[in-house]
Amino acid sequence: MANRITDECINCGACEPDCPNQAITEGDDFYEIDAAKCDECAAKGGEHSCKAACPADCIVQA
């Protein structure tokens, strides 16, 4: 599974630098998570860095 960013994203960019897998990039309308790169922060014991950084709470488990 991978996380995904909903269309409630406010394009603040807070999540991008916190992703340890460089899975988050700026899309056309809002930031996007590359499912092939996202491992839901498995190396951190499943503590999702992007979710913790998101002020809009728009990152959800896919």
SEZA-155068 format. One line per field, with one value per atom (N, C-alpha, C): atom name; x, y, z. Coordinates in steps of 0.05 Angstrom, whole numbers, always signed. Layout:
% residues N
tise <- (CA / ...)
X <- (X / ...)
Y <- (Y / ...)
Z <- (Z / ...)
This chain:
% residues 62
tise <- (N / CA / C / N / CA / C / N / CA / C / N / CA / C / N / CA / C / N / CA / C / N / CA / C / N / CA / C / N / CA / C / N / CA / C / N / CA / C / N / CA / C / N / CA / C / N / CA / C / N / CA / C / N / CA / C / N / CA / C / N / CA / C / N / CA / C / N / CA / C / N / CA / C / N / CA / C / N / CA / C / N / CA / C / N / CA / C / N / CA / C / N / CA / C / N / CA / C / N / CA / C / N / CA / C / N / CA / C / N / CA / C / N / CA / C / N / CA / C / N / CA / C / N / CA / C / N / CA / C / N / CA / C / N / CA / C / N / CA / C / N / CA / C / N / CA / C / N / CA / C / N / CA / C / N / CA / C / N / CA / C / N / CA / C / N / CA / C / N / CA / C / N / CA / C / N / CA / C / N / CA / C / N / CA / C / N / CA / C / N / CA / C / N / CA / C / N / CA / C / N / CA / C / N / CA / C / N / CA / C / N / CA / C / N / CA / C)
X <- (+17 / +0 / +18 / +6 / +20 / +0 / +11 / -5 / -13 / -34 / -41 / -50 / -48 / -56 / -82 / -101 / -128 / -128 / -151 / -152 / -157 / -157 / -157 / -129 / -109 / -82 / -81 / -67 / -65 / -39 / -24 / +1 / +22 / +23 / +43 / +71 / +73 / +99 / +112 / +98 / +110 / +117 / +102 / +107 / +131 / +136 / +157 / +185 / +195 / +222 / +223 / +200 / +199 / +198 / +193 / +190 / +218 / +223 / +250 / +255 / +234 / +237 / +235 / +234 / +230 / +207 / +185 / +161 / +141 / +146 / +126 / +137 / +121 / +128 / +105 / +111 / +90 / +76 / +50 / +34 / +22 / +5 / -8 / -27 / -43 / -62 / -55 / -42 / -33 / -10 / +3 / +25 / +15 / +33 / +26 / +47 / +38 / +56 / +59 / +83 / +89 / +86 / +66 / +60 / +83 / +98 / +121 / +143 / +145 / +166 / +157 / +132 / +121 / +119 / +133 / +131 / +118 / +104 / +91 / +111 / +135 / +156 / +162 / +164 / +169 / +194 / +215 / +240 / +237 / +215 / +210 / +189 / +184 / +164 / +135 / +131 / +104 / +95 / +113 / +106 / +109 / +86 / +86 / +95 / +119 / +131 / +113 / +102 / +86 / +60 / +47 / +23 / +28 / +51 / +58 / +64 / +74 / +81 / +58 / +36 / +15 / -4 / -5 / -23 / -53 / -58 / -85 / -97 / -82 / -91 / -103 / -90 / -100 / -86 / -68 / -54 / -67 / -76 / -91 / -78 / -84 / -74 / -91 / -78 / -92 / -104)
Y <- (-24 / +0 / +25 / +47 / +72 / +94 / +115 / +138 / +153 / +169 / +186 / +213 / +233 / +260 / +267 / +275 / +282 / +310 / +316 / +342 / +365 / +359 / +381 / +393 / +383 / +393 / +423 / +437 / +466 / +475 / +455 / +460 / +475 / +469 / +483 / +471 / +446 / +433 / +423 / +424 / +415 / +385 / +369 / +340 / +332 / +346 / +337 / +333 / +352 / +348 / +328 / +322 / +302 / +273 / +269 / +241 / +229 / +207 / +194 / +179 / +175 / +160 / +177 / +203 / +222 / +213 / +205 / +195 / +218 / +241 / +263 / +284 / +292 / +312 / +331 / +354 / +374 / +366 / +363 / +356 / +381 / +377 / +400 / +415 / +401 / +414 / +413 / +391 / +388 / +368 / +365 / +347 / +318 / +300 / +273 / +254 / +230 / +210 / +187 / +181 / +159 / +133 / +117 / +92 / +72 / +73 / +54 / +61 / +86 / +94 / +95 / +98 / +101 / +74 / +71 / +46 / +51 / +74 / +83 / +85 / +94 / +98 / +73 / +50 / +25 / +25 / +39 / +41 / +56 / +72 / +88 / +74 / +49 / +35 / +42 / +53 / +60 / +87 / +103 / +131 / +148 / +156 / +170 / +199 / +204 / +231 / +252 / +244 / +263 / +271 / +251 / +257 / +276 / +271 / +288 / +317 / +320 / +347 / +362 / +348 / +361 / +377 / +403 / +420 / +418 / +407 / +404 / +377 / +359 / +331 / +318 / +321 / +311 / +287 / +275 / +251 / +227 / +208 / +185 / +159 / +138 / +112 / +103 / +95 / +86 / +59)
Z <- (+0 / +0 / +0 / -7 / -7 / +2 / +12 / +19 / -6 / -4 / -27 / -16 / -33 / -25 / -38 / -22 / -32 / -45 / -58 / -71 / -51 / -26 / -6 / -1 / -15 / -13 / -19 / -2 / -5 / -18 / -28 / -43 / -26 / -1 / +16 / +13 / +5 / +1 / +27 / +49 / +74 / +74 / +60 / +60 / +43 / +22 / +3 / +16 / +31 / +42 / +65 / +76 / +99 / +89 / +64 / +54 / +51 / +66 / +65 / +39 / +23 / -2 / -27 / -24 / -46 / -64 / -51 / -66 / -71 / -60 / -63 / -82 / -102 / -121 / -125 / -135 / -141 / -167 / -166 / -190 / -202 / -221 / -235 / -216 / -201 / -183 / -154 / -146 / -118 / -117 / -94 / -92 / -95 / -105 / -110 / -98 / -91 / -80 / -101 / -107 / -126 / -110 / -116 / -102 / -103 / -125 / -128 / -108 / -99 / -81 / -52 / -47 / -20 / -6 / +16 / +32 / +59 / +61 / +86 / +109 / +102 / +122 / +138 / +124 / +138 / +155 / +145 / +161 / +187 / +188 / +213 / +230 / +225 / +240 / +233 / +209 / +200 / +209 / +221 / +229 / +204 / +193 / +167 / +169 / +158 / +159 / +145 / +122 / +107 / +121 / +134 / +149 / +172 / +185 / +208 / +199 / +175 / +165 / +153 / +145 / +130 / +148 / +143 / +159 / +151 / +127 / +117 / +123 / +134 / +139 / +114 / +92 / +67 / +56 / +73 / +64 / +78 / +61 / +72 / +61 / +75 / +66 / +42 / +21 / -4 / -1)
